[in-house]
Amino acid sequence: MSVAAECHKRVNEFGVGKCSVPMWSGYGMPAGFCDKDAYGEPVFSIGHWEDGRFIAKYVPFLACPNHGGPKTRVYLDGDMWCAVHPDFVNLQESDAGFGDTPTAARMALEAVPTEATS
């Protein structure tokens, strides 16, 4: 049986952790975790309705965007929070948003015009 490691519970100093959603083998046995890059805890509720049935979500800690986690990563840059897209290169080449809180930084990043909209 797999046990969640520290990388499944907390993001590192660059705002990246590993997805903690359990994966299952074809025989109903645990087969580890999703382990894709995760940028925070899930942003959805405990489940949703799909085709007339309730789909429960089990995400014990961090979640990748495919499992309801945030699509942007956030890290502390000096005394401000910085939000960036997963393909971030550096502050000169990539979009970034800054704020006093992680939420404010993500909102600032959403407000940055992209090349497609400018």
Secondary structure, 3 states (H helix, E strand, C coil): CCCCCHHHHCCCCCCCEECCCEEECCCCCEEEECCCEECCCCCCCCEEEECCEEEECCCCCCCCHHHCCCCCEEEEECCEEEEECCCCCCCCCCCEEEECCHHHHHHHHHHCCCCCCC
